[in-house]
Amino acid sequence: MPPATRSAPLLLWETGGNHQVEDGPYRPVVADSWLLVNGRARGYPRHWRRFAASVEECGVAPERVAQFRAAVTEALPRTGSWFPRLELHAGPPQRLALRLRPVPALSERATAWVWPGPDPRRRPRIKGPDFPDQERIRQAAREHGADEALLRDESGRVREGAFSTVWWWHDDVLHTPAADGRILPGVTRDLLLRRCQALGVPVRHRCAYLPELLDSEVWITSALHGIRQVTHIDGRPTAAADQDRLRDWRAHLDALMEPVPDPEAIRPPRFNEETQ
């Protein structure tokens, strides 16, 4: 299969083959995405494990995901900056797809706005099914002059960003909500928590009320932007960031960018009657 290009924004895989279509009314029920720069990505196997676990809940066999992974890995560009997205489209028939997107503008800082209503997501631990609500909320944040929206739990504590994980530093302790089924188990989140464990950085898993966030150094993380410092929430400034620490943690994430694997190394063996 030839490498995907900007002229093929969506590649749909069917049993026994794939075909290119123009972007249309296809909307994912499961998705996953990562930053790809000159053929290098961060946490590539982790993104695939999360996607495989999510689509398996929808009845997609692991063997089919393995074939899809090899085909996608072959199709990914090895030059330029991209933000590819894996998708499962609802059936019948169910279809696996790669949406190849050029990377949008990246930023190191962000402003946030607190969504005033309850968290509308029904399946927050899976990426994709709640995209319409998340996109609506993020658009509302933009209309209020912010880059990201913050979602709260039933007690009014900040739980997660519309498309990001929330972190804050207080007395050299890093805080972030627990992966208790009510947030997305982010790949970048897991990579940062693993570094905390390796360095002995204390971590507390909990949600915070807005006044505590305003008195803290606040980060939001995502596969696209990595770590962004939140400078304002609802127009009010947060505490100043420790710039040396921030640079160090960003450098750590940059160092985790690795070449995507050779497709032949991960291609599953072909199954036929002779191998039974």
N, C-alpha and C positions, 0 to 999 in steps of 0.2 A: 504494500500500500504506500503511495507517495506521501511525503510529509504534508501536513496541513498547512495552509497559507491563509493570509488575510482575506482571500476571496472565498474561503469556505468557513464561514463563522460557525456552522453547526454540522457535525458529522454524526449520522445516526447509524447505529449498529443493529443489524438484524441477525437472526440465526443464519449462519453460513456466509455472511458478508456485511458490507456497509455501503452507505451511499451518502453523498453530500446534498444538503438542502440549504436554501437561503433561510435566514432567520425569520421565523414565523410565529404561529400561535402555540409553540411548544413551551410548556411550563413544567419545571421539575417537581416531583414529589419527594425526591431525595437529591442532594447535591453535595459537592465538595470542590474546593478550589485552593490554589496555592500560587505564590509568586514564582515565575520562571524567568531567569535572566541568563542569556547565553547558554542555555541547556543545563543550568544549575537550579536546584530547588532545595528548600529547607523542609525536612520531615516528610519527604516523598512517600516512604513506606507507611508512615503513620497516617497520612491522608487516605491512602488506599485501604488500610485496615478499618478506619472509621467508616468509609464509604461501603466497604464490603459488609460490615456488620449491620449497617442501616438498611441496605437493599435486601439482605437476607431476610429481614423482618417482613419484607414485601414479597417474599417468595422467589427471589432470584437466586439460583444455585451458585455455590462457590466456584464451580468449574466455569460457568459463564463469565463471572467476574474476572477470573484469572485470564481467560482469553481476551476479554475487553482490556484488561490492564496491559497486556503485551501489545495489543494493537494501538492503544493510546500512546504508550511509551515510544513506539516506533513513529507515530504521527507527530509528536511534539517537536516544534522547531528547536534547533540547537543554536540559533542566533537571535538576537533581539530580546525585548522585554515583553512578557506576556502574562496574562492572568487566566489560565485555562480553568474550565469548570466541568467536572463530571456531573452527569445528570441521569436520573431514572425518570422516564415519562410514564404516566399511568396508561394502562391498556384498557381493553384489549386491542392489539397486543402490547405488552410492556416493551419499552425500548430503552436501550442504553445509549447515551450520547456524550460526545465531547463538544463543548462550546468553547471555541478558541477565540479569546478576546485579547486585544492589545492592552497593556497595563495602563490604568488611569494614572492621573497625577498622584504622586506619593507625598506624604507630609510627615513631619516629625512632631507637630503640635496639633491640638484639636480643641475646640470648644464644645461643650455639652449642654444639653437642655433636658430637663426632667419631664418625661411623658406624664401628663396629669392623670391619665386613666389607669385602670388595672392592666396588668400584663395580658394581652389578648392571645398569646401563643398557646397552642394546644399540645404541641410536641416539641418543647424547647431543646431536648437533648438530641434531636435529629435535625440536621441541616437540610432545609429545603421545603418542608410542608407548610411552614408559616411565613414563607417569603412575602406573600402579598401584604400581610399585616406588618411585617418588619419594614418593608419598603414604604408603606404608608406612614409609619411612625417616623422613619428617617426623613421623609419628605417634609413632615410637619416640623421636625427639628430645623431643617434648612430654611423653612419659612420663618422661623424664629431666629435666624441668623447663626445657627449652630451647625457643627459638623456631624454630631452624633447625638442620639437620644438615649437617655438612661431609663431603664425599666425598674420598677419597684415591686417588692413583695406585698403581701396583704397587710403588713405592719407599717408600710411606708418606707422601708429601707431599700436602698439601691441594690439591685441584684445583678444586673447585666446591661451592657449596651445593646442597642438594636442589632448591631453586627459586630460586637466586640466584647472582650472580657474586661472586667473592671478590677483594678488593683490600687492599693494605696499604702504608703509608707508612714509609719508612726513609731518613733523611738527605735529606729533601725529594725523594726519588725515589718515584714511584708504581709499585707492582708489581701484576701480575695475570697469571694463566695465559694462554698463547697460544691463539688460536682455531685449533687444530690438528685439528679434527674430534672432539676428545674432550670439548669443552664446548659449551654452547649459544652461538651467536653473538648475544649479547643486544643488543637495541636500545638500552637504557640504557647498556650497556657501550660501544657504538659512539659514542654521543653524548659520553660522558666522554672517550674517547680522542681524539675530534676537538677537544675543548676543550684537551686536553693539547698537541696539535699546534699549535693556534692560539696558545697562551700560551708555548710552548717548555718545558713541564714534561717532564722526562725520565721515560720509562716503560721498565720492564724486564718482559719477558714470561717468567714462570717460575712454578713451583709452590714452595711453602715447607713445611718441616717445622714441626710445632707449636711448638717453642720459639721460632722466629723470629717467628711470628705473635703469640705472647704478649708479645714485646718490642716490638711495633709497634702503631701505630694501624691498626685493621682496620675495613674497610667491607664490607658486602654490598649489592648493588644488584639491583633488579627493577623491572619496569614499574609494579607496584602501589605499592610503598613509596618508590621513588626510592633515596636513600642512607640506609642504616641503619648507625649505629655499633655495632660488636660490642663489648660491654663485658666479656663473660666467655666463655671457651671451656672446656668440661668443668669448669665451676665456678671456674676460675682467671681473674683479671682480666687484661685486655690493657692496653697502654700507654694513657695518657690521650690524648684527642683534642685536636687544635688546633681549638678551637671557632670561631675566626674563619674559618679555612680551610673548615671543615665548613659553616658558614652560607653562605659564598660559593658553594661548589659546589652546595649545595641551591638557593640562589636562582637559579643558572644553569639548573638543570633546571626550576624553576618558570616561568622566563621562556620556556621552549620550549613551553609549553602554548599551542596554537593552535586556532582554531575548525576543526571538521571541515569538509571542503569541501562546496560545493553539490552535491547528487547529480546535478543536470543537467549540471554541468561535467565529470563523470567518467563519465557514462553512455555506454556504447559504442553506436555506431549499430546499428540493427536490420538483421539480415542477411536478405535474401530473394532469390528467384531473379531479380528484376528488377535487382538490383545486381550480378549476376555479369557 
